């Protein structure tokens, strides 16, 4: 069975506590894995791990297969002697409960650059060999990504479509010259990717050894300002001047009366099909190198998607178009085997679209998603009510796009509150754990919650408000020691009661140096 009866937690690494202004892949991440294991959990879900661009959103990544250097643990770099203890002795007084991206990026990037210089000056031969092996093995995506990220830095992070015409159009002679004149900057970007991959894969191995699988996240679209569009313009709806002609979004829904105008350039599916979906196969291959399971954000676009003219003023001006459907996943299965995918299938559907998407999910055994916060509008037929689930679903108390359970409750209508009290037999005083219990008790094979809901935090801990760019989105950080033994025991009790504890095997020993 692809998805046996299990449960887990959504927590992005930026939200871990620590002294350096942003969560990273260091000791706090390993402690979180230990807490998950103590709580009987089977899954740790993260948001996209790519380097972020506009608005610091992980859904606006700069390169689909690259990792975010801001997640690199500086303490681990010090243990490798790529940094000195003195480098970390007096960090700025960063906020402890939110990420101040502007100040963090500037300060941390200086240290990461110093780490690269020290690596060049004093790395052991085994480290150099490991780096060179990584660069060779990943050259298919790394060469373009490192070049792109080096050019972004050289252009003060401006978008590629604002670069000089020859760079914008990737003239071969211009790129060859850049690779010569900026060779060290490009190698530095490769070093940062190597370090990220080394740290993330060590953390993933530690989690897997303790019975925790990683659920990664694949945004169905990529940002206009990303390496993938720059390097593969023929795959996207761009005109002769490389400007988008058709962009992404969704029609009006429960998040926005005008719909959401996301602005990603849409795919030229006919071109991708002619290439046997090579770009998608490599994207999936990269995703499954970093995770055990992949959640695909806005999965419905593989069946049908909202096409908006780039010049439109709102998403209302779009129309529905058909995606590649099962053909893409048949090709992917031939190339990669039978992968495990969670389909984010939320949104408004007419009957035909819902039936078509459901058929696609059944064909490949991809579970869809249910959000308990959406369940209490007042009718017993609501699709999000737990008694209407089947086993082939992943139920969430809420996701990164929802308010926290406490925040939702505090802003809910009296009608919603009344129905919630009746349905859950609660007075609402412990609403976050009421929703956790409902998810865990449901028949859905997979139940997920967020760290914020385990901690019963309010609206200030919300991760993202869809349709709004920039602060306070993506900034929440957990207090140190917030996840207590008592909370682990409480979640473990529910996980046992509702049959979601996996058979345990003794974890492999991991020294503090490996951590």
Buried (B, 14 or more C-beta within 10 A) or exposed (E): EBBEBBBBBBBBBBBBBBEBBBBBBBBBBBBBBBBBBBBBBBBBBBBBBBBBBBBBBBBBBBBBBBBBBBBBBBBBBBBBBBBEEEBBEEBEEBEEBBBBBEBBBEBBBEBBBBBBEBBBEEBEEEBEEBBEEBBEEBEEBBBBBBBBBBBBBBBEEEBBBEBEEBBBEBEEEBBEEBBEEBEEBBBBBBBBBBBBBBBBBBBBEBBBBBBBBBBBBBBBBBBBBBBBBBBBBEBBBBEEEBEBEBBBBBBBBEBBEBBBBBBBBBBBBEBBEEEBBBBBBBBBBBBBBBBBBBBBBBBBBBBBBBBBEBEBEBBBBBEEEEBBBBBBBBBBEEBEEEBBBBBBBBBEBEEEBBEBBBEBBEEBEBBBBBBBBBBBEEEEEBEBBBEBBEBBBBBBBBBBBBBBBBBBBBEBEEEBBEBBBEBBEBEBEBBBBBBBBBBBBBBBBBBBBBBBBBBBBBBEBBBBBBBEEEBBBBBBBBEEEBBEEEBBEBBBEBBEEBEBBBEEEEBEEBEEEEB
